[in-house]
């Protein structure tokens, strides 16, 4: 699925990014998983618009998926996204976000 999304490119990636901002929890969780695998930097850029409106379990998913990345540009983009969204994050998710800064 990730290969198909990556090869399809912008229309599908853009659709997934829109799903993160506007959809129900199960759709958001699927979009987080797919974007984290197909284009993690795009997930990071979508976080500031969406994270504060999610319940804590979705915030936790979005905060833990970046730990699987090792590309420096994605790690830096995620760290920046976490920095800008820290105030809107659930108290149980904040430690994971801070761990990401230490890891990056």
C-alpha positions, 0 to 999 in steps of 0.5 A: 500500500505504501509503495502505491501511495508513494508512486501515485504521489501528490493526489493521494498524499494530499488526500491523506493530509486532508484526512488527518485534519478533517476526519473521524478517529479511525480515518485519522489513525489510518492516515497517520500510519500511511503518511508516516510510512510513505512521506513522514515529512508531510505528516510532520508538516500537517501536525501543527494544523491538526494535533490540538484537535485530536484525542490523546490516543491519536496524538500519541500515535502521531508522536510515536511514529516519528521514532521509526524514522531516521532521515535527518530532514524528517526528524528535524521537521518532526521536532519543529512540528512538536515544538510548535504544537507542544502547547496543544498536546495532551499531558500524556503525550508531551513526554514522548514529544520531548523524547523526540527532541532528545533523540533528534 
